[in-house]
Amino acid sequence: MSDDLSKKPLDSTRVNVNESWELDYWSKKIGVTKERLKEAVKAVGTSAAAVQKYLGK
């Protein structure tokens, strides 16, 4: 997938790191590496707000 963020998750309140395109989407949207995003989800769960707060975004 390119940098095209037009393909958006159906549930924008949850971060899904199990789908490669969603992992791409969220890592680019939040501005972190895929590995860091996975660590954040593992630490605080899939809530987009909690992930962003954990990452200081």
PyMOL Python script that loads the backbone (N, CA, C, O; Angstrom):
from pymol import cmd

cmd.read_pdbstr("""\
ATOM      1  N   MET A   1       0.843  -1.184   0.000  1.00  0.00           N
ATOM      2  CA  MET A   1       0.000   0.000   0.000  1.00  0.00           C
ATOM      3  C   MET A   1       0.883   1.239   0.000  1.00  0.00           C
ATOM      4  O   MET A   1       1.914   1.270   0.672  1.00  0.00           O
ATOM      5  N   SER A   2       0.487   2.247  -0.741  1.00  0.00           N
ATOM      6  CA  SER A   2       1.237   3.495  -0.786  1.00  0.00           C
ATOM      7  C   SER A   2       0.882   4.362   0.411  1.00  0.00           C
ATOM      8  O   SER A   2       0.296   3.885   1.382  1.00  0.00           O
ATOM      9  N   ASP A   3       1.238   5.628   0.337  1.00  0.00           N
ATOM     10  CA  ASP A   3       0.919   6.556   1.422  1.00  0.00           C
ATOM     11  C   ASP A   3      -0.522   7.039   1.362  1.00  0.00           C
ATOM     12  O   ASP A   3      -0.893   7.953   2.098  1.00  0.00           O
ATOM     13  N   ASP A   4      -1.335   6.451   0.510  1.00  0.00           N
ATOM     14  CA  ASP A   4      -2.728   6.836   0.364  1.00  0.00           C
ATOM     15  C   ASP A   4      -3.509   6.394   1.595  1.00  0.00           C
ATOM     16  O   ASP A   4      -3.684   5.199   1.834  1.00  0.00           O
ATOM     17  N   LEU A   5      -3.979   7.367   2.376  1.00  0.00           N
ATOM     18  CA  LEU A   5      -4.736   7.043   3.587  1.00  0.00           C
ATOM     19  C   LEU A   5      -6.239   7.089   3.342  1.00  0.00           C
ATOM     20  O   LEU A   5      -7.014   7.199   4.293  1.00  0.00           O
ATOM     21  N   SER A   6      -6.665   7.007   2.076  1.00  0.00           N
ATOM     22  CA  SER A   6      -8.088   7.075   1.777  1.00  0.00           C
ATOM     23  C   SER A   6      -8.826   5.819   2.240  1.00  0.00           C
ATOM     24  O   SER A   6     -10.034   5.864   2.470  1.00  0.00           O
ATOM     25  N   LYS A   7      -8.123   4.720   2.375  1.00  0.00           N
ATOM     26  CA  LYS A   7      -8.734   3.501   2.890  1.00  0.00           C
ATOM     27  C   LYS A   7      -8.636   3.569   4.398  1.00  0.00           C
ATOM     28  O   LYS A   7      -7.555   3.431   4.971  1.00  0.00           O
ATOM     29  N   LYS A   8      -9.788   3.786   5.044  1.00  0.00           N
ATOM     30  CA  LYS A   8      -9.802   3.989   6.487  1.00  0.00           C
ATOM     31  C   LYS A   8     -10.545   2.850   7.175  1.00  0.00           C
ATOM     32  O   LYS A   8     -11.444   2.245   6.592  1.00  0.00           O
ATOM     33  N   PRO A   9     -10.165   2.564   8.412  1.00  0.00           N
ATOM     34  CA  PRO A   9     -10.850   1.510   9.164  1.00  0.00           C
ATOM     35  C   PRO A   9     -12.331   1.834   9.359  1.00  0.00           C
ATOM     36  O   PRO A   9     -12.705   3.001   9.470  1.00  0.00           O
ATOM     37  N   LEU A  10     -13.156   0.819   9.401  1.00  0.00           N
ATOM     38  CA  LEU A  10     -14.577   1.028   9.658  1.00  0.00           C
ATOM     39  C   LEU A  10     -14.797   1.567  11.060  1.00  0.00           C
ATOM     40  O   LEU A  10     -15.682   2.394  11.273  1.00  0.00           O
ATOM     41  N   ASP A  11     -14.009   1.112  12.010  1.00  0.00           N
ATOM     42  CA  ASP A  11     -14.108   1.579  13.392  1.00  0.00           C
ATOM     43  C   ASP A  11     -12.864   2.401  13.703  1.00  0.00           C
ATOM     44  O   ASP A  11     -11.808   1.853  14.019  1.00  0.00           O
ATOM     45  N   SER A  12     -12.997   3.714  13.611  1.00  0.00           N
ATOM     46  CA  SER A  12     -11.839   4.592  13.808  1.00  0.00           C
ATOM     47  C   SER A  12     -11.472   4.767  15.272  1.00  0.00           C
ATOM     48  O   SER A  12     -10.534   5.498  15.590  1.00  0.00           O
ATOM     49  N   THR A  13     -12.206   4.099  16.179  1.00  0.00           N
ATOM     50  CA  THR A  13     -11.871   4.193  17.598  1.00  0.00           C
ATOM     51  C   THR A  13     -10.992   3.033  18.053  1.00  0.00           C
ATOM     52  O   THR A  13     -10.533   3.014  19.195  1.00  0.00           O
ATOM     53  N   ARG A  14     -10.756   2.065  17.167  1.00  0.00           N
ATOM     54  CA  ARG A  14      -9.982   0.873  17.503  1.00  0.00           C
ATOM     55  C   ARG A  14      -8.804   0.702  16.553  1.00  0.00           C
ATOM     56  O   ARG A  14      -8.946   0.848  15.339  1.00  0.00           O
ATOM     57  N   VAL A  15      -7.653   0.395  17.110  1.00  0.00           N
ATOM     58  CA  VAL A  15      -6.454   0.147  16.315  1.00  0.00           C
ATOM     59  C   VAL A  15      -6.321  -1.359  16.115  1.00  0.00           C
ATOM     60  O   VAL A  15      -6.176  -2.110  17.079  1.00  0.00           O
ATOM     61  N   ASN A  16      -6.370  -1.790  14.864  1.00  0.00           N
ATOM     62  CA  ASN A  16      -6.239  -3.205  14.541  1.00  0.00           C
ATOM     63  C   ASN A  16      -4.861  -3.419  13.930  1.00  0.00           C
ATOM     64  O   ASN A  16      -4.606  -2.976  12.810  1.00  0.00           O
ATOM     65  N   VAL A  17      -3.982  -4.083  14.642  1.00  0.00           N
ATOM     66  CA  VAL A  17      -2.631  -4.343  14.127  1.00  0.00           C
ATOM     67  C   VAL A  17      -2.536  -5.714  13.469  1.00  0.00           C
ATOM     68  O   VAL A  17      -1.451  -6.136  13.067  1.00  0.00           O
ATOM     69  N   ASN A  18      -3.658  -6.408  13.357  1.00  0.00           N
ATOM     70  CA  ASN A  18      -3.656  -7.743  12.756  1.00  0.00           C
ATOM     71  C   ASN A  18      -3.911  -7.720  11.254  1.00  0.00           C
ATOM     72  O   ASN A  18      -3.707  -8.730  10.581  1.00  0.00           O
ATOM     73  N   GLU A  19      -4.349  -6.596  10.724  1.00  0.00           N
ATOM     74  CA  GLU A  19      -4.525  -6.419   9.286  1.00  0.00           C
ATOM     75  C   GLU A  19      -3.393  -5.526   8.797  1.00  0.00           C
ATOM     76  O   GLU A  19      -3.193  -4.435   9.330  1.00  0.00           O
ATOM     77  N   SER A  20      -2.657  -5.974   7.797  1.00  0.00           N
ATOM     78  CA  SER A  20      -1.480  -5.222   7.364  1.00  0.00           C
ATOM     79  C   SER A  20      -1.821  -3.815   6.895  1.00  0.00           C
ATOM     80  O   SER A  20      -1.080  -2.876   7.188  1.00  0.00           O
ATOM     81  N   TRP A  21      -2.929  -3.648   6.172  1.00  0.00           N
ATOM     82  CA  TRP A  21      -3.272  -2.310   5.691  1.00  0.00           C
ATOM     83  C   TRP A  21      -3.668  -1.402   6.838  1.00  0.00           C
ATOM     84  O   TRP A  21      -3.396  -0.203   6.782  1.00  0.00           O
ATOM     85  N   GLU A  22      -4.311  -1.936   7.893  1.00  0.00           N
ATOM     86  CA  GLU A  22      -4.655  -1.110   9.049  1.00  0.00           C
ATOM     87  C   GLU A  22      -3.407  -0.764   9.851  1.00  0.00           C
ATOM     88  O   GLU A  22      -3.294   0.343  10.378  1.00  0.00           O
ATOM     89  N   LEU A  23      -2.478  -1.698   9.944  1.00  0.00           N
ATOM     90  CA  LEU A  23      -1.210  -1.421  10.609  1.00  0.00           C
ATOM     91  C   LEU A  23      -0.492  -0.287   9.880  1.00  0.00           C
ATOM     92  O   LEU A  23       0.042   0.621  10.517  1.00  0.00           O
ATOM     93  N   ASP A  24      -0.477  -0.338   8.557  1.00  0.00           N
ATOM     94  CA  ASP A  24       0.107   0.748   7.754  1.00  0.00           C
ATOM     95  C   ASP A  24      -0.617   2.062   8.027  1.00  0.00           C
ATOM     96  O   ASP A  24       0.014   3.091   8.275  1.00  0.00           O
ATOM     97  N   TYR A  25      -1.944   2.016   7.979  1.00  0.00           N
ATOM     98  CA  TYR A  25      -2.759   3.214   8.176  1.00  0.00           C
ATOM     99  C   TYR A  25      -2.467   3.865   9.525  1.00  0.00           C
ATOM    100  O   TYR A  25      -2.161   5.056   9.595  1.00  0.00           O
ATOM    101  N   TRP A  26      -2.563   3.080  10.589  1.00  0.00           N
ATOM    102  CA  TRP A  26      -2.405   3.644  11.932  1.00  0.00           C
ATOM    103  C   TRP A  26      -0.979   4.104  12.210  1.00  0.00           C
ATOM    104  O   TRP A  26      -0.782   5.134  12.855  1.00  0.00           O
ATOM    105  N   SER A  27       0.008   3.372  11.741  1.00  0.00           N
ATOM    106  CA  SER A  27       1.386   3.795  11.993  1.00  0.00           C
ATOM    107  C   SER A  27       1.673   5.125  11.299  1.00  0.00           C
ATOM    108  O   SER A  27       2.363   5.976  11.860  1.00  0.00           O
ATOM    109  N   LYS A  28       1.152   5.314  10.087  1.00  0.00           N
ATOM    110  CA  LYS A  28       1.339   6.584   9.377  1.00  0.00           C
ATOM    111  C   LYS A  28       0.505   7.691   9.995  1.00  0.00           C
ATOM    112  O   LYS A  28       0.973   8.823  10.124  1.00  0.00           O
ATOM    113  N   LYS A  29      -0.722   7.379  10.378  1.00  0.00           N
ATOM    114  CA  LYS A  29      -1.604   8.389  10.966  1.00  0.00           C
ATOM    115  C   LYS A  29      -1.038   8.913  12.282  1.00  0.00           C
ATOM    116  O   LYS A  29      -1.057  10.118  12.534  1.00  0.00           O
ATOM    117  N   ILE A  30      -0.535   8.012  13.119  1.00  0.00           N
ATOM    118  CA  ILE A  30      -0.024   8.410  14.431  1.00  0.00           C
ATOM    119  C   ILE A  30       1.426   8.874  14.333  1.00  0.00           C
ATOM    120  O   ILE A  30       1.885   9.656  15.165  1.00  0.00           O
ATOM    121  N   GLY A  31       2.142   8.400  13.329  1.00  0.00           N
ATOM    122  CA  GLY A  31       3.519   8.831  13.132  1.00  0.00           C
ATOM    123  C   GLY A  31       4.534   8.040  13.936  1.00  0.00           C
ATOM    124  O   GLY A  31       5.492   8.593  14.475  1.00  0.00           O
ATOM    125  N   VAL A  32       4.303   6.723  14.008  1.00  0.00           N
ATOM    126  CA  VAL A  32       5.233   5.841  14.711  1.00  0.00           C
ATOM    127  C   VAL A  32       5.516   4.623  13.839  1.00  0.00           C
ATOM    128  O   VAL A  32       4.817   4.372  12.857  1.00  0.00           O
ATOM    129  N   THR A  33       6.541   3.877  14.206  1.00  0.00           N
ATOM    130  CA  THR A  33       6.841   2.656  13.473  1.00  0.00           C
ATOM    131  C   THR A  33       5.776   1.597  13.767  1.00  0.00           C
ATOM    132  O   THR A  33       5.059   1.671  14.765  1.00  0.00           O
ATOM    133  N   LYS A  34       5.694   0.634  12.891  1.00  0.00           N
ATOM    134  CA  LYS A  34       4.742  -0.459  13.091  1.00  0.00           C
ATOM    135  C   LYS A  34       5.056  -1.223  14.362  1.00  0.00           C
ATOM    136  O   LYS A  34       4.151  -1.639  15.085  1.00  0.00           O
ATOM    137  N   GLU A  35       6.340  -1.407  14.634  1.00  0.00           N
ATOM    138  CA  GLU A  35       6.750  -2.133  15.836  1.00  0.00           C
ATOM    139  C   GLU A  35       6.315  -1.377  17.099  1.00  0.00           C
ATOM    140  O   GLU A  35       5.818  -1.974  18.054  1.00  0.00           O
ATOM    141  N   ARG A  36       6.514  -0.049  17.084  1.00  0.00           N
ATOM    142  CA  ARG A  36       6.136   0.771  18.242  1.00  0.00           C
ATOM    143  C   ARG A  36       4.624   0.753  18.435  1.00  0.00           C
ATOM    144  O   ARG A  36       4.139   0.725  19.566  1.00  0.00           O
ATOM    145  N   LEU A  37       3.885   0.769  17.336  1.00  0.00           N
ATOM    146  CA  LEU A  37       2.427   0.714  17.405  1.00  0.00           C
ATOM    147  C   LEU A  37       1.970  -0.607  18.013  1.00  0.00           C
ATOM    148  O   LEU A  37       1.071  -0.633  18.853  1.00  0.00           O
ATOM    149  N   LYS A  38       2.591  -1.700  17.586  1.00  0.00           N
ATOM    150  CA  LYS A  38       2.242  -3.012  18.153  1.00  0.00           C
ATOM    151  C   LYS A  38       2.537  -3.059  19.647  1.00  0.00           C
ATOM    152  O   LYS A  38       1.754  -3.617  20.415  1.00  0.00           O
ATOM    153  N   GLU A  39       3.657  -2.480  20.065  1.00  0.00           N
ATOM    154  CA  GLU A  39       4.004  -2.434  21.487  1.00  0.00           C
ATOM    155  C   GLU A  39       2.951  -1.651  22.266  1.00  0.00           C
ATOM    156  O   GLU A  39       2.551  -2.060  23.357  1.00  0.00           O
ATOM    157  N   ALA A  40       2.506  -0.538  21.714  1.00  0.00           N
ATOM    158  CA  ALA A  40       1.507   0.291  22.379  1.00  0.00           C
ATOM    159  C   ALA A  40       0.188  -0.451  22.530  1.00  0.00           C
ATOM    160  O   ALA A  40      -0.432  -0.409  23.592  1.00  0.00           O
ATOM    161  N   VAL A  41      -0.242  -1.128  21.473  1.00  0.00           N
ATOM    162  CA  VAL A  41      -1.492  -1.895  21.533  1.00  0.00           C
ATOM    163  C   VAL A  41      -1.371  -3.015  22.561  1.00  0.00           C
ATOM    164  O   VAL A  41      -2.320  -3.291  23.295  1.00  0.00           O
ATOM    165  N   LYS A  42      -0.227  -3.648  22.616  1.00  0.00           N
ATOM    166  CA  LYS A  42      -0.009  -4.716  23.602  1.00  0.00           C
ATOM    167  C   LYS A  42      -0.075  -4.160  25.020  1.00  0.00           C
ATOM    168  O   LYS A  42      -0.568  -4.827  25.930  1.00  0.00           O
ATOM    169  N   ALA A  43       0.425  -2.929  25.208  1.00  0.00           N
ATOM    170  CA  ALA A  43       0.465  -2.324  26.538  1.00  0.00           C
ATOM    171  C   ALA A  43      -0.884  -1.787  27.000  1.00  0.00           C
ATOM    172  O   ALA A  43      -1.243  -1.946  28.167  1.00  0.00           O
ATOM    173  N   VAL A  44      -1.643  -1.146  26.095  1.00  0.00           N
ATOM    174  CA  VAL A  44      -2.863  -0.457  26.535  1.00  0.00           C
ATOM    175  C   VAL A  44      -4.139  -0.924  25.858  1.00  0.00           C
ATOM    176  O   VAL A  44      -5.220  -0.436  26.189  1.00  0.00           O
ATOM    177  N   GLY A  45      -4.041  -1.849  24.926  1.00  0.00           N
ATOM    178  CA  GLY A  45      -5.238  -2.324  24.246  1.00  0.00           C
ATOM    179  C   GLY A  45      -5.454  -1.611  22.923  1.00  0.00           C
ATOM    180  O   GLY A  45      -4.578  -0.885  22.452  1.00  0.00           O
ATOM    181  N   THR A  46      -6.621  -1.816  22.323  1.00  0.00           N
ATOM    182  CA  THR A  46      -6.874  -1.352  20.964  1.00  0.00           C
ATOM    183  C   THR A  46      -7.552   0.013  20.864  1.00  0.00           C
ATOM    184  O   THR A  46      -7.779   0.498  19.756  1.00  0.00           O
ATOM    185  N   SER A  47      -7.872   0.628  21.965  1.00  0.00           N
ATOM    186  CA  SER A  47      -8.493   1.953  21.912  1.00  0.00           C
ATOM    187  C   SER A  47      -7.533   2.951  21.266  1.00  0.00           C
ATOM    188  O   SER A  47      -6.408   3.129  21.733  1.00  0.00           O
ATOM    189  N   ALA A  48      -7.982   3.598  20.193  1.00  0.00           N
ATOM    190  CA  ALA A  48      -7.138   4.563  19.489  1.00  0.00           C
ATOM    191  C   ALA A  48      -6.720   5.693  20.421  1.00  0.00           C
ATOM    192  O   ALA A  48      -5.573   6.138  20.377  1.00  0.00           O
ATOM    193  N   ALA A  49      -7.632   6.159  21.259  1.00  0.00           N
ATOM    194  CA  ALA A  49      -7.313   7.244  22.195  1.00  0.00           C
ATOM    195  C   ALA A  49      -6.256   6.803  23.200  1.00  0.00           C
ATOM    196  O   ALA A  49      -5.327   7.556  23.493  1.00  0.00           O
ATOM    197  N   ALA A  50      -6.388   5.592  23.729  1.00  0.00           N
ATOM    198  CA  ALA A  50      -5.421   5.085  24.703  1.00  0.00           C
ATOM    199  C   ALA A  50      -4.059   4.880  24.059  1.00  0.00           C
ATOM    200  O   ALA A  50      -3.033   5.166  24.676  1.00  0.00           O
ATOM    201  N   VAL A  51      -4.039   4.392  22.835  1.00  0.00           N
ATOM    202  CA  VAL A  51      -2.782   4.174  22.122  1.00  0.00           C
ATOM    203  C   VAL A  51      -2.081   5.521  21.889  1.00  0.00           C
ATOM    204  O   VAL A  51      -0.882   5.650  22.134  1.00  0.00           O
ATOM    205  N   GLN A  52      -2.825   6.503  21.422  1.00  0.00           N
ATOM    206  CA  GLN A  52      -2.254   7.817  21.166  1.00  0.00           C
ATOM    207  C   GLN A  52      -1.746   8.462  22.452  1.00  0.00           C
ATOM    208  O   GLN A  52      -0.685   9.085  22.462  1.00  0.00           O
ATOM    209  N   LYS A  53      -2.501   8.312  23.531  1.00  0.00           N
ATOM    210  CA  LYS A  53      -2.066   8.865  24.818  1.00  0.00           C
ATOM    211  C   LYS A  53      -0.782   8.175  25.276  1.00  0.00           C
ATOM    212  O   LYS A  53       0.156   8.834  25.724  1.00  0.00           O
ATOM    213  N   TYR A  54      -0.742   6.870  25.164  1.00  0.00           N
ATOM    214  CA  TYR A  54       0.438   6.088  25.560  1.00  0.00           C
ATOM    215  C   TYR A  54       1.674   6.524  24.771  1.00  0.00           C
ATOM    216  O   TYR A  54       2.780   6.581  25.309  1.00  0.00           O
ATOM    217  N   LEU A  55       1.470   6.828  23.501  1.00  0.00           N
ATOM    218  CA  LEU A  55       2.570   7.226  22.630  1.00  0.00           C
ATOM    219  C   LEU A  55       2.879   8.725  22.717  1.00  0.00           C
ATOM    220  O   LEU A  55       3.806   9.213  22.071  1.00  0.00           O
ATOM    221  N   GLY A  56       2.104   9.438  23.508  1.00  0.00           N
ATOM    222  CA  GLY A  56       2.337  10.869  23.672  1.00  0.00           C
ATOM    223  C   GLY A  56       1.911  11.688  22.469  1.00  0.00           C
ATOM    224  O   GLY A  56       2.499  12.731  22.184  1.00  0.00           O
ATOM    225  N   LYS A  57       0.910  11.229  21.774  1.00  0.00           N
ATOM    226  CA  LYS A  57       0.434  11.921  20.572  1.00  0.00           C
ATOM    227  C   LYS A  57      -0.877  12.631  20.835  1.00  0.00           C
ATOM    228  O   LYS A  57      -1.426  13.267  19.935  1.00  0.00           O
TER     229      LYS A  57
END
""", "prot")
cmd.dss("prot")
cmd.show_as("cartoon", "prot")
cmd.util.cbc("prot")
cmd.orient("prot")
